[in-house]
Amino acid sequence: AARREALADQALYSFVRTVAEMSRHQTFFLNFSLEATHRLFTRMPGYKVRMGFGLHCGWAIEGAVGSQHKVDATYLSPHVNMAARMETASRQYGTPLLLTEAVHELMTNEGRLKCRKIDVVTVKGSNEPMPIYTYDCYQEQAFPKPRRPVQILHMPSNAGGGNPRASAAAANRASLMDGSLHGGGGKGDRDSLKGRPSTDFSVDEDYNEADDYTPNVWETDADLLNLRRHTSEDFDKAFREGMQAYIQGDWQKSRSAFERATAMKAEIGGDGPCKTLLSFMSGHEFICPEDWKGYRPLTNK
């Protein structure tokens, strides 16, 4: 059981850390030519690479599927589709990550306490109500560089150390992006790669990282604390009050609590799940339908 809980925690942890690393290394993701970078930021000022994540747990069949014309290795399962639905729905709720109750129940108590129940829904093809959760991730902020050096595997010919023209182009790209990206790192990140020898990685097949996992990571990891620094106990209390009233059908009370909760995050544009549920209830003029059963269909596939 402990190993299963550790693996479930690490699945969420890997996604959350990916969110932080993407914000930290935007200059790396946008490593285009100077001309292409200029065109991109002219067309979409402040552009950032973003990803959404859906996390679910269940069985799947892995194998080669196709016809005599084309065969692909793939996974077949309604649970695969569920994970995809969670990823798509993450945009609807204004959060980069959603997870289902199936994953939430597998996690440690420490991990579960950091997740927030944001709705109860049914999905296409199922009438079973399903709570969905998120881990609060505020991405639009600067992330400090990691204290430990990061090993980077790259092709020596792309390092640019012996090509002054390539080095100058990299510096120009970084300068162009510095004004538009938070925590970009700029020229220093690129220069740090110059002349660095390629790294050989060896794999210890007997090593299992899950054996080293400890649940206190949710309270000690600097990136995780940074992602959640705009979430307070008062916000959590107000949101839980709104969620309970929403499920029970007291939508006037729910409206008041959600409006109070999202106002606590006014400096970052409010709270995505609060605004989503307020928008849904406003479609009914904040009057709970007579046939309300505490959940709603998730329309986005």
N, C-alpha and C positions, 0 to 999 in steps of 0.2 A: 504493500500500500504506500509506503514512504517513497519508494522508487517511482511509482506511478504518479504520485503527487508532484515529485520533483520534475518529472518529465513534462507534466501539464504546465507547471509554473514556468519552466524554461521555454516552452513553446510561446507563451505570451511574452516572456522576457526578451526573446529573440526579436519579436516584432517591434516591441517598444524601443529596444536599443537601435533597431534599424531606422525608426523614425528620427531618433536623436542624431544618428550618424549621417543621415541624409541632410539634415539641417546644418550639420557641422561642415560637410564637405561639398557644398553647392558648387564651389569653383571647380572641383574635380569633375562633377557630373556635367557641367557646361563647358567642357574643354573643347570648344570648337575653334575654328579659325577666327582671326580678328574680324574679318568681314562678316562671317556668319553670326558671330556674337553680337555685332553692332546691329545687324538686321533684326535679330531676335528681340533685343531690348528696345529697339525703335518701335517694333510692332506691338510688343507686350512688355511695357516697363515693369520692372520688379519681378520678372518671371522667375519662378522657382520650380524645381522638379519635386513632385509630390507623388506618393503612392497611398493606396487604401488597402486595408487588410481585413480578411474575414477568417475567423478561427472556429472550427467545429471538429467534433470527434465522432468517429463511427467506422464501420467496416467498409472495405472497398475491394474490388477485384482488379488486380493488375495483370495486364497481358497485352498481346498483340491483337489489335482489332482493325478490321478493314475488309477489303475485297481484293480480287486479283489485280486490280489497278493500283491500289495504294494500301499499305498496312502501317499502322503507327502503334507504338507502345503507349498505352494510356491507362487511366483508372476509370472504372465504371462503378457508380454508387450514387444513391440519392444524397449521401452525406457529402460527396464531392460537390454536388449541386448546391447543397446548403451553405457550404463555405463560400462558394461563389456569390450566392445571394447576400450573404453577410457583407462581403466586400462591396457589392453594388449599393447596398443599403447604407453603408458608412457615409456615403455622399449625402444621402437624404437627411441624416442626423448631424451632419457637419462635424464629424469626428473621423480621424484616420483609421480607427480600428473598432471592430465589433466582434464579440464572441458569444457563443450560444451557452445555454445553461448546461449542456452536456460537457463542455470544457470547464465551465465555472465550478461544477460539482466535483471535478477531479482534482482541483488545485488545493494547495495548503490553505489553512485559515489565514495566514499572513497575506498570501496572494489574493484570496477572495475579498479580503477587507479593502483592498485597493481598487477593486472593480466597482462600477456603478451600474445598477439596474436601470435601464432607460426606457423600457417599453415591454409590453407583452403582445405578441403578434401570432398570426397564423400565416403560413406561406402557401403558395400555389401547390395544390396536390395533397394538402394535409389540413385537417380541421382541428389538430391538436394545438392548443395554445402553448407558446414557447417564450419564456422570458429571454431578453437579450441584454447584454452588458457591454460596457466600454471601459477602457482605461484612459483616464483624462490625459491628453497629450497636447500641450500648447507648443506648436512648432515655430511660431514667428518670433524667435528670440535668438540671442547669441549663445552658443554652446562653447565652453572653454575647451582648449585642446586637451587631449588625454594626457595624463601624467606619464603613463608608460609608453615607450616608443612603439610605434606600430610597424610591423614588418610588411613591406610592400613588394609584391612580385611584379616585375615589369621587364620589358625588353630593353636591354642596354642601348640599342640603337635609337630608342624613343626618348632617352633621358635628356637629350639636348645639350649635354655638357660640352661636346666638341663642336657645336654648331651655333655660333653667335647669333645668326639670323633667327634660328628656332628659339633661342633663349629670349631674344628681344620680343618675338611674337607672343611667347607665353607671358612675358611681363606685361605687354600691352593688353592682352585678354584679361589678365587679373585686374589691371587698373580699371578697365572698362566695367568690370563686374562689381568691383568693390563698392561703388556708389549705390548699387541696387540690391545687394545681398546682405543679410544679417549674419554676422559671424563667419564671413566667407574665408578669412585666412589670407586671401590675396596672394601676392607674389611670393611671400615666404613659403607657402605650401609647395609651390612648384619648384622654387630654387632648392628646397630641401631634398628633392628627388635627383638633382643633377649629380652625376658621377657616383651615385650609390650602386654598389654591386648587387647583382641579382642574388636573391635569397633562396637557398635550397630548403625545402620543407620535408621533414620526415614524419611519418604517421606511426604512432604507437597503437597497434590494433587492440591491445589489451586495455588501453586507457578508456575510461568512460567518464565524461565530464559530469554526468548526472550524479556520480558518486561524490563529487566535490561541492555540489549545490547546497546552499544554506538559505532558508527563507528570509534571513535578515537582510538580504540584498534589496528588498523593497523599501527598507528604511535607511540604507547606507549608500546605495549607488547614486553618485552625484548627478548623473544624467536623468535618472528616474525622478529624483527630487526636483530637479530643474523643470521637467515636463509638467509636474503637478503643483508648481509653486503658486499658481493662480487659483488653486482650489483650497478652500478653508473648511473648518469644521462647521461654521455657520452656513456655508453654501451647501455642504452635504446634508445638514439637518433640514434646510428649507427644501431641497430637492426631494428628499425622502418623504417629507410631508406632502409635497405636491404629487408625487408618484402614488402614494397610498390613497389620496383623495381621488386621483384620476382613475385608478382601478376600481374603487368603490362607487364611482359615479357621481361624486360631489365635485362637479367641474368648476363651480364658482370658487370653492376653497382651493382647488387645484390651480386654477388660474392665478389666484393671489400668491400662492407659494412659488409657482414657477416664475412669475414676474419678479418676485422678490429675489429669487435665486439668480436669475439671469442678470439682474441689475448689479449684483455683486461682481460680475465679470464685465462690467461696462467698458473698462479700459482696454479689453481685448476683443470688443465687439459682441459681447454677450456669450451665452452658452448654447451650442448647437442643439442638443437634445431638448432643452427647454423651449427654444424657439420652434422646433419641429412639432412638439406636442401642443404648444399654444396655437400654432397654425391649424393643426388638425381640429382642435376643439372650437376654434373660431369659425370653422366651416359649419359647425352646428350651433353657432351663436352661444357657445358655452352652456348649452342645455343638453344634458346627457340623454341620448335616445332611450326610449322605453325598452328596447331589446338589447341594451348594452350588457355584456357579460364579462367585462373587465379586460377585453383584448380587442384588437382590430386586425384586419388583413393587411399584410405587407404587400403593397401593390407593385413596387419595383422588383423585378426579377433579378 
